[in-house]
Amino acid sequence: MKTQNLILFLFLVLFFSNANAQEFKLGKVSIAELEQKTHPKDTAAVAAILFKKGATNFEYSQTEGFDVVTEVTMRIKIYKKEGYDWANQVVNFRSNSDYKEKVSFSDAVTYNLVAGKIEKTKLKNEGVFEEKIDRYWSKKKISMPNVKEGSVLEYKYTLRTKNIGMLRDFYFQTDIPIDYSEYKTYVPEYFVYNIKMKGFVNPKINVEKNQKTYQITSKERSEVGPAVTSYSTDKLEYQETRTTYTTSNMPAMKDEVFVNNIDNYTSSLSQELSMTQYPNKPQTPYSTDWNSVVKTIYDYDDFGPELNKTGYFEDDLKAVIVGLTKEDEIILAVLNYVRSTVKWNEYYGYSCNDGVKKAYKDKTGNVAEINLMLTAMLRTAGLKANPVLVSTRANGISIFPNRGAFNYVIAAVETTGGTILLDATSKFSTPNVLPFRDLNWMGRLIRKDGTSEDVDLMPKKAASDNITMNYTIDATGKVTGKLRRQRTDHNAMSFRSEVENTKEEEYLEKLENEHEKIEIADYSRTNEKDVQLPITETCSFTGSNLCELIGEKMYINPLLFFTKEHNPFKQEIREYPVDFGFPFSDKYIVNIDIPEGYVVETLPKSAQLNMEDNLGSFKFMSIAAGNKIQLSVSHQINTPIVSSDYYPMLKEYYQGMIAKETEKIVLKKVYK
């Protein structure tokens, strides 16, 4: 009897384990998957990838050479309406003639559970779209049909390309959980790739070597006697390396505050061609180190040679710099001239599209055309100027030597006082105050001789935000005051960009709503157009919601609507660096007149907080005398990037700062 029970128990265990095991093949969706209401490891997930499988093969044709073919299959579970976006899948592909790629979707099916049975809805042609992104890229998109809460989606896409130089990145993580992920590469011995993993979780890796054979057919026509065509077949043997990468139970990537780009920390695989070794031919190196990468880029027709073109601007440049002798004056004059003469067309890239001459003539160009033109002008003006390759924040950090690491270029001038970085695509940028998109750790400076070196893109000078408030509180708790706010450097550039296309009345309405429904009058703004100077706002204001009256006491936050009330750092543990973008200094000078008949019962005490290694500091000073209160408050962060090792200290620092700022002044009514 006991034996029978044991057999029955083992049968049930085997039955249920088989029933619940996922089949990592398209078309094998189970009822258990459709019945699942929430993700077992992340109940908040709006969707999950049940499996993701990818494979990259090299296919050879005698007439066309090698094609790289990548296939990706996916099964996705939708838990909530917020996860419906996962029913729309997009694959970008090159559509220009150099490396024209082809993308096709297949086996796209939506599965639903209806009356206990599995219902399949296949994707139709009207759910497939193709759109042009720019002159180089297009995208193929599918929109899955009949998607509901509880649906399971499946599809496959195939990407075919002749670009062996850079294989497509494969992501093992995304912003929803991935239960199982597998990626295989089948690489012939002729190609050697640099392989780089990103993220905090590395996949399991298995490598196998296999012998493969190609059949090559040749034909010959006899030149003597009757024309006869003969065919012969040869076999070409080579070794293929099959590498399998697998992960399971990968958690969703949670974006956090002050993260540069979450993709920098997402588990993924990048591969770029390092060298080729074809039969009976010497090795050909490609991106083996940074110097070879930048030399390759510099030698491109649409990069280095464009720097040598000067005839189209020389006469105009002479008029721009006439009478100027100091380096900083020349730099500023040339920057302002390029910025005002050629408008950025919003296209990125370190390669010129139509060339610097046409961009100058048409008064519009992409990033490369504008900033290579700027570099050439600076050189012609006698300065030591060179281009700097950059990966923008949205593009991610350049971790290892590869041509695809960069998507942008700026200019640099080496002076006796240090290197000055310039970007003429932004009308609000100034020397060493680059657009926020450029502030991405390190760039790569390229000199004429082909050598290169790292350039720190992160600002050293703190951007300031200085606020002075003088206000009076009356016996009803109404606050009336005047405000002056001055911003410099990156704070000023950000503010100018924010208000550029906003009408003043719209801006003021937004400001009033954000500042406890205050009423603003006598508003003015100075130095809005002169980007070399700080931008200053002044106004008067009144507010009836800035003070709390309870009985015979009055409670007020001394910084009013500038009070920081919430700690942005909520996580217990943080894996990513904290990226503020640039160092900054916020200062407040506050003068308060309290109403007649009231005295100060409680005044927040002066305090100071300092972080280790001079990362930042907070100072709060308060003085009360008669019916006047004076406060001086400052908060500064001295480094743009704070390592996650300092996160507990940073979190505690912000908590202490917020606790101090939210301490209220308490006024008590007195009777004579």
Summary of the structure (lengths in Angstrom):
residues: 672
radius of gyration: 32.0
end to end distance: 97.1
largest distance: 132.8
contacts: 2013
relative contact order: 0.07
helix: 22%
strand: 42%
